[in-house]
């Protein structure tokens, strides 16, 4: 009888603890009520933007109308702005700089709200010599080029990488040989390349529809096929080409390209830019898009990124020296392309 009473009391105690956790968990009751209220009006297109410099032109656009009763919801350091863009329900969120911020913010967006597609936009560096500042690019694939296996000095392409045998790393994608860009000399002779090689690695991906903790790998992440098809209709969009009395050599254009790359690296180096273009056929180079793509891949959510070119990464042309002049134009062009894309998506 005593043992039975202790069991009943223990069960009651466990119930109280569980109830307490439920009401005082990471998502407060107040926040859950607000999130539920927002989701009742869904689904939404999620619009993910890196910073305020790129977001402000969208918020100031006559095409965007904030919700008159619930214009935003603040959660976990992010402000989710709620409204309509081209009469379609949208939630706009700013990520902040870098892959980590972009990935975290996109995951929060998809975990909290009823979102049926993610549109990412902003400005980017350019690795493609055939395009210019102000052009808007829509890549078909994105890759994170900041995940490396940095090889030990003295080892070469034929030597096994660390942890390669366990499947953590691979030589399938290819490598960058730093000596190709090492112009330093020592006593008139080329110095040793102590930096050796870095091998690009795919990301580990854990799809929501898969078995938990059973990983897959992904390097080139495709955007949504339907979104990419619709983006092809943007080619006739007229974009601004002048800032005050300073104009670009030709009118900017929207163009679909094969690939874009992202990493926690601001690429202001001509040699590395040329490598990214020759090795990966990459056009836009940024610090967020691949993170958004990878999260959407894991969450099985349609995704596309629209990036306007703001500079030739690493310089090398007279026009690239005008990047600071045209960066605001590039930001506005990315917004114009986004707004037009949404209109076409539902036409």
Buried (B, 14 or more C-beta within 10 A) or exposed (E): EEEEEEEEEEEEEEEEEEEEEEEEEEEEEEBEEBBEEBBEEBEBBBBBBBBEBBBBBBBEBEBBBBBEEEEBBEBEEBEBBBBBBBEBBBBBBBBBEBBBBBBBBBBBBBEBBBBEBBBBBBBBBBBBEEBBBBBBBBBBBBBBBBBBBBBEEEEEEEEEBBEBEEEEBBBEBEBBBBBEBBEEEEEEEEEEBEBBBBBBBBBEBEBEEEEEEEBEEBBBBBBBEEBBEBBEBBEEBEBBBEBEEEBBEEEBBBBBBBBBBBBEBEBEBBEBBBBBBEBBBBBBBBBBBBBBBBBBBBBEBBBBBBBBBBBBBBBEEEBBEBBEBBBBBBBBBBBBBBBBBBBBBEE
